[in-house]
């Protein structure tokens, strides 16, 4: 519309009453308004690196520039270089093994929660010597009295004097904040004492 107004305004009527001379103006405007090429020289690229064949470059959408800098949680976790460690993975839901809560002392029959004391498939396929004898992990961590511990040690062939047994019992009771003692604690104390005796023998030699 502006171009039409410009052409009309540029026309002038000669004093002799001849037809307005608009031809030069119109031709000049037509030459100026010639369409430019849609394909620019920078749009032509090599088809493959090192080849002489040329092709048009792939047009990019505005969203493509954003996607180059956009990262999802999945892409961050699955990245090979500079991957996020597994300790930083987002944790959702309830874990299969409830190691975050203590196991109850008296477990109900309806309680199907795995507190981490149950065996896995490997323990079923390759049971330990204790498992073959019917002794399981919960039996090792069960709180027992001094009399029960003394009977167990006597039955398995561990010979201790009364003074040695009192020393072992006192060391084991200090490992629990309530002073409770189990078979596993006694085993650890006996291993520590045996290891200390070996070190003394080596230093004396």
N, C-alpha and C positions, 0 to 999 in steps of 0.2 A: 504493500500500500504506500509506503514512504517513497519507494522508487517511482511509482506512478505519479505521485504528487510532484516529485522532483522533475520528472520529464515534462509534465504539463507546465510547471512553473518556468522551466528553461526555454519553452517555446516562445517565440516572439513574432508578432504579426508585422510584416513590412508595411511601410507607409503606402505602398501602391495597392494594398488590398490583396496581395498574393497569399497563397497558402502558407501557413506558418512553417518555418524551417526547423523541423524537429528531427530530420533524418540523421544529421551528424551526432546529435546528442544520444539518440536511440542506439545507433551503431556502436558508439563509444561505451554505452552502458552494457550492451550485449557482450562486447568483448571483455569488459571487466567482470561480468557475471558468468563467465565460462566455468563449468564445474571442474573442481580440482580432482586429482586422482585419489581414489579411496585407499590404494595400496601405496604405502610409503616405502622408500628404500630400506629403512631399518626393519620393515616387516618381513623382508626376505632373508632367510637364514639357510645355512647348509643343512641338507637332509641328514647327514651323518658326519661326525668329525673326520676330516681328511678326505672327504669325497667332494666332487665338483657339482653334484646335483644340488639344486636349491629348492626350497619349499617355503610355504608361508609359516610363520611362527604361530604357535598356539596362543590364542587370545586368553588372557587371564581375567577372571571375574574379580570384582572387588572383594568378595569373600575369600578368594584364594590367598590374598596377602595376609589376611587375618589368620587363616588356618596354619600358616607357616610358623606362627608364634603361639598357637593355641595348643595346650597340652592337657590331656585328660589324666585321671588317676590311673587308668589301665595302662596308658602309654608310659607313664612314669615308672610304674612297677615292672612292666615288661621290658624296659630299656636294658640293653646289655651293657653299654658304656655308662658309667655313673649311675648305676641302678640304686634304688632305695633299698637299704637292708631290710631283711624280714622282720626285724624288731620294730620297724616303723610302719608296718602294714596296719591298716585300720582294722580293728577288731570289733565284730558285731555278734550279737546273740550270746547264747550260753555255751561254754566249752563242753566238750564231751567228757573230759576228765575234770571233775571239780576239785582241782588242787588248791583253789582259792578259799575253800572252806574246810574246816577240820572235820574228820570223820566222827560220827557219834560213837559214844562208848557202847551203848546198847542199840544195835541196829534193828529196825523193824523189818518184818518179813516183806512188807509192801514197799520198802525203800529200795528202788532199783538204781539209785545214783551211784556212779562210779567215782569213788573218792581217790583213786590212784593206787589203791592197795591190791587191786585185782590183777591177775595175770593176763598176758596178751596171747596172741596166737603162737608166738615162739615158745612160751612157757608150756603150752599144751603139747606142741610137737616134740620139744626137748625139755622134759621136766628135770628139775634138779634132784640131787640125792635126797634132800629134805622132802620135796614134793612126792617122790616115790614112796617115802615112809609115812606119808599123810601129814607132814608138818608143813604149814604154809606161812606166808609172810606175816599174816595177822597174828600168828602164834609167837613170832619173834618180838613183835612190838606190843604185845599184851602186858599190861602192868601186873607184876607178880610180887608176892611177899618174899621176905628173906628166907623163910623156910622152903618155899617152892624153888627158889633159885639154888639153894644148897642141895636140894634133892636132885635137881636137874644136873648140876655139875657132878654130883656123885654118880648118877646113872650113866653119864657119858664118859666117865673115866678121868675126870679132872680132879686130881687130888690136891687139896689146899688145906693148910692148917687153919685153926680158928683165927689166928692173928692175920694170916694172909687173906682169908675170906673177909674179915672185917675191913681190911684195907681196900680190897676190891669193891666191896659194897659201898664204902664211903666215897670212893672216887666216882662210882657209877651214879650215886644219888646226887652228886654235885653237878652232873651234866643236865639235870632237869630242874626247871624253876620250882617245881613242887616236890622235888626229891623222889619222884617215882622212878622205879627201876624195872627194866625189861631184860629179856634174854639178849637182845641185840646190843644193849648198852654194856652188859657184862662181857660180851664177846669183844667189843671194841676196847674196853679197859684191859682185858687180858692180852690183846694184841699189842697195846701200847706198852704194857709192862715188859712183855717179851722182847719188843723192839729195843726198849731202853737197856735191858740186860745184855743184848747183843752189842750195843754200842759201847757199854762198859767193858765188855770182854775184849773188843777190838782196841780200845784206848789203852787198856792195861798191858796188852801184848806189845 
